[in-house]
Amino acid sequence: MNAHATTHDELHAEIAEKFDTDAMAQESTLLNPRFYTTDFDEMDRIDVSPVREEWDKLIGQMKADPNKGHFKKNADWDQIDWDGMDPALKREFIDFLVSSCTAEFSGCVLYKEMKRRGTNKDICELFNYMARDEARHAGFINDALREAGVAVNLGFLTKAKKYTYFRPKFIYYATYLSEKIGYARYITIYRHLEANPEQRFHPIFKWFREWCNDEFSHGEAFALLMRTDPKLTESFTNKLWIRFFLTAVYSTMYVRDHARPEFHKALGVDIEWYDQEVYRKTSAIARQVFPVELDIDHPRWLPNLRRMEAAFRKMDAGTKQGGVAGRLRKLAGTAQAARAFASLYLIPVKKTTPPASVRMEPVY
């Protein structure tokens, strides 16, 4: 074995010793991606007849599989100097990749289970295609981690990760937002780095544009599922739930992004600007199906997001401190986070009127 190879092996061993990515992926906290299970029988009873024309067009696009050959390394994949990367950036970037890989694989596991348990041809076909896409995404991200010697054991993760039960409608709300936010995040980063290529510190960002197509079409699928039953978006109770999930998903993104300051600094983006831009894109898209929209320009919006982020830092510090003092500190942070969330939730929402047609095309 030559000296260069030995150096890479030693580097991988050093990184692997510092980053237990399997343990990182297994963590179950408010900020980490979760694995979900649901009432598969209820989902199997979905009748897509009310949206048949749009449904068949979407399924046709998924079947054509435009991204079939996209998630493969080619000449555009530059070699990364992991040894020369700033330690703080390395830690946050690996955390970003592990979190992204876990989220994509979580979708793959859920969709495969829906397909496996179902008998409804329409629903099984949809989730078969989406599971295929999410498996590619997770595998591609894991290849990037493998280069650093810290790939996640996805097979083990399936058995070791805790599963959270969500009713189907909650799966629709949360996953729709997750997919659309994924699109907004990826295209915002891609366009920024297209204009500022010197800040592209890893080649995976070059793949974000086409990746957006999968995120967008998956969101469209959940929009159509919600359109099959008007009560899912029009009843008073479900409007409150939609408002809850919008607030929870947006605030979680804010806290999670602020936990990676060096990552965003390396990209050359201000975190608050970036998050507001993603919220704005996501809100514009979500008007196709949601009857309410959060007012992200309200005077209480950013101050309470900042309070939420400070509360999570306090909770994290309390956990690390331990003992009675640590528990009290964590309790105080939890109360602060609850107050901030309540203030965000109670900001008056903007009412929207979803259009007659739900299908949209991604805007680059």
N, C-alpha and C positions, 0 to 999 in steps of 0.2 A: 504494500500500500504506500502511495507516495505521500510526501510531507503535506501537500495541499489537502489531500483527502483526510489525512489525520487531523489537520487543523479544523476542518468542517465537522468531523465527528466529535472532536473535543468541544467545539462551539455548541453543537446540538445537545450534547450531554449537559453542558453548563446551563443552557436555556431550559432544558427539560427538568433539571433539578430545581430551578427557581419557579417554574410555571407548571403546576399540576393541572393541566387543562381538563382532565376527566373530572377532577373534584370541582373545578370552576363551573363546568357544564352541569353538574349535578345539583349545585346550590339552588335552594328554593327560597327566594326572597321576593319582596314586592317588586324589585327592579329586574330580576332575572327572568328570562323566557321560561315558560312552563310547558309541560305536556298536558294535553287535555283529553278528556273523554266526555261522551254525551249520550243522549237517548237516540241510539242509532235507528230504532224502530220508528220513532217519530219522523226522522229524516227520510226514512225509506218510503214514507207515505206522501211525500211532497208530490204535488201535481203541477208540472210546469206548463200546462196548457195555456194559462193566461199570458204567458210570455213566450209561447212556442216559436214564433218567427225569429225573435232576437236570440232565443236560446240556441236554435239550430245554427244560426250564423256564428255564434261564439264557439260552439262545439266544433264546427267546421274549421275554424281558425286554429283551435287547439289540436285537432287531429292532423292538420297540415304541418304542425310542429316547426314553425319558422326558426326556432332557436336550437334545432337538433344538433348542429355542429358547433354551437357557440362556446360552450363551457369546456374548452380545451386550450391548453397552452400552445402558443405559436411564437413566431419571431418577435412579437410585441411584448413578450413576457421577459422583462429584464431580471437579471440576477440581483438579489438583495444582499447588501452587506449587513447582516444582522449583528456582526461583531462591532461595526462602527456606528450602529444606531444608538441614539441617546437612550440611556436605561429607562427613564420615565416614559418616553415615547414608546419604547419597546413593550413595556408593561401594559400601557393603555391600548396599544394597537393589538396585542395578542388578546387582551380582554375584549376588544371590539370584534375580532374575528371569531373568538369562541362564542360570544353572545350571538353573533349573526348566524354562525353554524348551528347552534342549538335551536334558535328560532326557526330556521329553515327546516331542520330535521324534525322539529316538533310538528310542523305542518305536514310533512311527509308521513309521519306515524299516524296522525289523526286521519288524514285523507285515505291512507291505505286501509285503515280499520273500517272506515265508512264503506269503502268499496268491497271489502271482504265480507262484511255482514249484510250488505244490502241485496235486494232482488229487483229494485227499481232500475230499469235499464238507463234512464236519463241520468239519475243521480250517480249510479255506479260508473258510467262513462265519464262524467265530469270529474269525479274524484280520482279516477284512475289517471287521467291526464295531469291533474294538479299534483298528485303524489309523485309522478314522473318528474315534473319540473322541480319540485322542492328537493327531491333526491339529488338531482344534478347540482342545484345551488349549494346544498350542504356539502356534497362531495368536492366541489370546486373550491369552496372556502377551506375545507379540510386539507386539500392539497397544498394550499398556501401555508397552512400551519405545519404540514408535514415537512416543508422545506426548512422550517426552523427546528424540526425535531420534536414538535409538541402537538401532533395530530390528536384529535379527540377519538376515543374508541366508541364509535356510534352504536355498534351492536351491543356493547355493555350498557351504554346510556339508556337504551330502550328498556332494559330490565331494572336499572338502578334508579332512574329518575322517578320522582313522585308524580302522580297524575292528579289533576284537578278536574272535578266534574262541573260542567257548564251546561245549562239547558240549551237546546238548539238555537233559540233566538239570541242568547248571549254570545254563542259561537258566531252567529251571523254578524252582530254588531262589532264585536272585538276583532274578528278576522277581516271583515271588510275594511275597517280602519287600519289594521296592521298592514294589509296589502297596499292600500292607497298611500299610506304614509311611507311605506317602503319605496314605492314609485317616486314620491315627492323627494325623499331623501336622496335616492340614487341619482335622479336627474339633476338635482340642485348641485350635488358634489361634482357630477360629471361636467356640467356646464362651467362651473367655477374652475375646475382643473383644465378644461379645454382652453380657457382664457389665460390660465396661469400654469402652464405645464411644468415649470420649474418647481412647483410645490407638490407634484405627484410623486410621493416618496415610495410608492409601491405599485406594481403593474396591475393589480387587481382592479384598480379604479378605472382602467381603460375598458373594462368589460361591462361597466355599469349601464351604458346606454341601451344595449339590446336586452340586458337583464330587466330593465324597466318594463319591457313588453309583457313579460311573465307576471310581474307584480300587478301590472295594470289589469290584465285579462282575468287574473284570479279575483281581483276586487270586483270586476264586472260580474263574475259568476255569482258572488254573494249578493250583489245588488239585485240580480234577477231572482235569486232565491227569496229575498225579502219582498220583491214585487209580486210573488205568487200569492201572498196573503196580506191584504191592505192593513189588517189589524196590527201587523208587526211594526208599522211606522206611523199609523194614524190614531191609535187609541191613546187616551190621556196617560195611562200608566207607562206604555211603551215609549212615549215621548220623553218621560222622565228618565227612563232607562237609557235611552239614546244620549240624552244630555249627560248622564252619569258616565257613560263609556267615553264620550268625547272628552270630558274633563279629566278622567282617569288616564286615558291614553296620552293626551297632550302633556299633562303634568309629569307623567312617568318619563316621557321622552326628555323633557327639560332637565329633570334631576339626573337622569342617566348620562346625558350629554355633558353636563357640567362636572361629572365625575371623571371626564377625560379631557382636561384642559390642554395637555401637551399634544394630544392627537389632533385636536382642532387647530392648535397653534401651528403645527407642522403643515396642515392643509391650508393655512392662511385664511381661516374663516373665524369671524366673531360668533361665538356660540349663540348669543341671543338673536343676532341677525339671522343666523342660519335656521334656528328653530322657528322664528316668526315667519320666515319665508316658506318653510315646510308646512306650517299650520295654514298659511294663506293658500297654498296650492291644494292641500288636502281639503280644506273647507270649500273651495270652489268646485272640486270634484264631487264632494259628498252632497252637494245640493241636488244631485240627480236622484237621490233616494231618501235623504233625511229631511224632515220638515222643520228642523231647527238647526241653527248654526251658532257656534260660540262667538262672542264679541271679543276678538283678540286685541282690539284697540281700546278696550275699556280701561279707565284709569286704575281699576283694581287688578287687572290681569297680570301684568309683569311684576308688580310688587308682591303679589301673593305667590307667584311662581318662585320668586327669590326666597320668600319665607319658607316655602315648601322645601327648596333645595337646602337651605340652612338647617331646617329641622332634620332632614335625612343625614346631614353631616353630624349633627348632635347625636342622633340615634346610633350612627356607626361608631362614633367616639365612645359612647356609653357601652356598646357591645365589646369593644376592644379593652376598655378600662376594667370591666368586670366588677364583681363585688356589689355591695349595697349602693355605693356611690354611683357605680356604672349603671345599675338598674334604674336608679332615680333619674339619672341623666337621660337614659333611653326613654323613660316614661315621659319626661318633660318634652323631649323631641317628638314623641308620638302625638302628644296633645297639641303641640305647635303645628305639626303636619295636618292634623285633623281640622284645626281652625282654618288653616290656609286653604285646605281643600273645600271646606264648607263655603268660604268666602268666594272661591272660584266658581263653585257650583251655583251659587245664588246670583251671580252676575246675570242680568237680563239677557236672554238669548234673542237672536234675530230669527224671525219666522221666514221660512222659505217655501216655495211652491215647486216641488219636483216636476220636471217635464213629463210629457206623455211617454216619451221614449227614454229608456234607461241606458241604452248602449252609447258609449263614448269611445273616442279614439285618443290614444296618448298624445300629448303635446310636448314636443321636445324644445 
